[in-house]
């Protein structure tokens, strides 16, 4: 019985945002995520969306609130706009959901998202590409327990977290013949119920959220790039100086 419960919990966890090897190779092709971790305005908006729409269920247990100062936010801005009243600025970004209730509802706690953009790469692209496509591929499906399905991850166990922003859509398909069989190919979407955002605004905001998740997976990446550039410049200058020193040392040697 204990083994059976653990197996069910494991299967429920796999049905959430964590992608399996099968799901990575299935579904629709992934779109390229608009990643630019030097764009602070995008990162700040992504952080706001993450706190408002993701942090209720998903933690970022390896990220502290005060680290958001690295993307241009002040401590006061973090406290006023991105934190629960009971949190401290030095705390990690912990989900608001009760772990006991989460396990009761989903069979297991929703996965931590700190490294999600780094860990979900597949043959279709990067982890950021996957999340960007996933959050733009939901549609209503009354046959599923959550009422939602996803073209990028068929039979996903996670409901649409941003549906109020995107609205409800229906996928459109064309039928083609392939190797003597009729195959349905996704060709677009039909809007069923409009959301709070236009399609273009929604895509932009999802891009900002994914950009933040990409940055969160390695907050020091911008600093690392700068250090790398300075190191390369130093090595270039050192090489030039060493070459001239060597030339001067051997100039009188016949």
Secondary structure, 3 states (H helix, E strand, C coil): CHHHHHHHHHHHHHCCCCCCHHHHHCCCCCCCCCCCCCCHHHHHHHHHHHHHHHCCCCCEEEEEHHHHHHHCCCHHHHHHHCCCCCCCCCCEECCCCCHHHHHHHHCCCCCCCCCHHHHCCECCECHHHHHHHHCCCEEECCCCCCCEEECCCCCCCCCCCCHHHHEEEEEEEEEEEECCEEEEEEEEEEEEEECCCCHHHHHHHHHHHHHHHHHHCCCCHHHHHHHHHHHHHHHHHHHHHHHHHHHHHCCCCC
